[in-house]
Amino acid sequence: MDEAPFFQVNAPQMGAACRISSPASQTGPRPRAGNMPAARSSARLAHYCPPGAPAMQDQDYERLVRRLEIEAQSAPRAFQAKVMLLSGFAYLILFAMLGVLAALVVAGFHFARESHSTWITFKLALLGVAVAGLLFGVLRAFLARLPEPEGREIGAAEAPRLFELIERIRRKLDGPPIHRVVVDPSFNAAIAQVPRFGLFGGHRNHLILGLPYLHAMTTKEMAATLAHEYGHLAGAHGKTGAWIYRQRITFGTLMDKLQRESDGDLLSGLLLAALVRFAPYFNAYTFVLSRQDEYDADAISARLAGAEAAATGLCRGALLGDWIAETFWSRLYAQAGERTAPAFMPYTAMPAAFAAGYPDWATAERLAEARRVRSGLHDTHPSLQDRLSAIDQPARVPPPVGKSAAETLLGPLAQQLAREFDTQWWQTEQAEWQAHHRQCLENRAMIARLQGAPHDALNAFDLHELGRALAREGRGEEARTVLTRLLARPDGPFPQAELLLGRLLLVEDDHGGLEHLHRAAAADARLVDECAQRGYDFLCRTRDADEASEWADTLVARHGV
């Protein structure tokens, strides 16, 4: 699992946490029912930077990360020691600062008592409360227990072949035991080391296996994944990640508190400025360490399970993970427009869907596209091509799966788990699914009632409702025509129509949609945040983050309240 850094610099970056993901491709949030695409998830739009604090720009941060990657590859042990020293030094400085502040407060109270000054005593009491709040927040973050990973816990009696394979890998690596194995509905696999006693450790090792991932992989590929995960344990990556994760929580708690209190408060402002200067370096060093851990775990996977199986699993995970996110869930949720319940339940249908969709997702073109993706600053996992190069393997289209890892390692339990996850999924989605189905029926009724009339005969409200109904039904071209006619009327402005037309144009990669977002924000300040976010997401996708940030900042400055 990749966690956001405790402070977001101008470049969005991710770092390792106590849960370390597998080579599986992350499918991301599954699509919602409906045809109008939501704004793509992306980096945070706004980045806090207190007055006078120099921000590290995107290019500077990327150069720092690339330099540290070279350093980590040339001397991995020395780099890990350097990161841990940096982490320990950060704690030392933090508590030294807080200790000095506490000592000053105590000394101040002693002075106030000797001087018999009520005013000085009152001011020092306020300072003491502020310092005590900071200490309490830091200690609470230190001692907080991290939650155990969620999922359906399974035992050796339910899946003996899976546990036999885990034990064989453990013996080969002479690794620590797995205390708990859970299966969840994700297309992923991960190791989590969760300290039972907060700062004082007592780690329990959790193996999280996604049922869709088990259905996708061959047994050899799954063995490579398990070896990768156990490689994290054998290298103590999880404990290092847990330490770093807790440090993120600590600094995040402190920074949130300082941001709330820094206005007009010199003490809070000084501490906040120090954290802001430290943050990008902490993020960069821990990010690179986490990425190096992934390469190390891949090397262990290739050595234990075979480089070919490891490479094929990486390629299959990348290709099928994208197909699940882009096609499988979209096709499932598209049924909500026609049916009150899906024709098939997702997790039971996945094995057949993966096989039937093989000609669609397992293509040389898709593989070439996946190989072109570069290792970025958003995910500690390297790119597919970089991971293949590191284990000296070519990219290859994975062959069809004869018997999946789920069938071999879980046996009848796989079908039982699929039914359980289907039940949970439908309990969560049923109300929204059926609400969307009713909305689709209303949209079609609205279109049937209004579309036959000449546009000039419709009032502004009806034109807007018609355009929105057409958009919801995926009839974007017709919706754009109706909305353009509405916006040409002299009795405007119509900010919601501007926003909707802007969204429809951006879906078609038409930069003209940005102007409509500007008009919507200008006409209604309540839409500024949404317009800024949608424009930012679009420009991140089609241009780059720098241009996206500049555009969004301009919109907020011009139209924000």
Secondary structure, DSSP 8 states (H G I E B T S, - for coil): -EE--SS--SS---EE-SEEE-SS----S---SSSS------S-S-----TT-----HHHHHHHHHHHHHHHHH-HHHHHHHHHHHHHHHHHHHHHHHHHHHHHHHHHHHHHHHHT-HHHHHHHHHHHHHHHHHHHHHHHHHH-------SEEE-TTT-HHHHHHHHHHHHHHT-----EEEEESSS-EEEEEEETTGGG--EEEEEEEEHHHHHHSBHHHHHHHHHHHHHHHHTTHHHHHHHHHHHHHHHHHHHHHHHHH-TT-HHHHHHHHHHHHHHHHHHHHHHHHHHHHHHHHHHHHHHHH-HHHHHHHHHHHHHHHHHIIIIIHHHHHHGGGT-SS-SS-HHHHHHHHHHHTHHHHS-HHHHHHHHH----SS-SS--HHHHHHHTT---------SSBHIIIIITHHHHHHHHHHHHHHHHHHHHHHHHHHHHHHHHHHHHHHHTTS-GGGS-HHHHHHHHHHHHHTT-HHHHHHHHHHHHTSTT---HHHHHHHHHHHHHTT-THHHHHHHHHHHH-GGGHHHHHHHHHHHHHHHS-HHHHHHHHHHHHHHH--
